[in-house]
């Protein structure tokens, strides 16, 4: 599994995004969305399980922060998603 410096870990980036979005949403009557994006793991041939773990790491932060809905960027390889 790819290990990135703490500065670039998606968990920290997504947590900061959730904090900011929730702060702004609380100023009015707004919803908070989380966005998950593609990972280079699939195209690098690391396998379905690794790709699913990468997506799970992205989504776990949004679940923890009780976002109202999730958006997914264009995903071309839908076979990586659990059925």
N, C-alpha and C positions, 0 to 999 in steps of 0.2 A: 504494500500500500504506500502511496506517495505521502511523504511527510513534508509539510510546508512549515516555514518559520511561523511563529505565533502571529506575526503581523498580518499574515495572509490566510489564516484559518477561517473557513466559511462560518464556523460557529460564532466567532467573535464579530464578524461582519454582519451576519444576520441578526445577532442580538442587538447590536447598535442600531440597525435598521428598525427592528421592532420597538426599541425604546423611543426612537425619534417619531415613528409613525403613531405609536400609542399616545405620546405627548400631544401631538398635533390633533389627533382624533378626539381626544378628551376636551379640547377647546370648543367643540361643537358636537354635532350629531353625525359623526363620520364612522365609516368602517375601516378596519385595518386588513390589508392584504399582505400575504407573503409570496415571494416569487422564487421558484426553484429553476435552475438552469442546467443545461447540458454539462457533462463532465468529459474531460479528455480520456477518461479511463476506457470507454467503449472502443473508440477509434484506435486506441493504443493496444487493443487486444487483451486487456486484463481480465475479461470475462464478465459474465452476467452478474455473479455474486458481488464482485468488487464494485460494479456500477450501481447495483442496488444499495450497497452500503453507503456509497457516496451520496445518493439521493436521500437516503434515510437521515444522514447527518445534516443535510440541508433542511429537511422537513421537521426534524425533531425540535429545532429551535422555535419554529412557528407553532407547533403543537404546545410546547411549554408556555409560550406567550399568548395562547388562546386567540390567535388571529381569526378574523371572521371568515376569510376564504383564502385559497391558494391559487396562484397563477403559475402556469408552466410555460416556459419559452418553447419555441418550436422544437419538438423532439422527433427526429426522423426514425429512430430505432425503438419502436414501441414494444418489441419483444422483450426488452429488459424489465418491463413493469410486471409485478406479480399479478396473477389473474384472480 
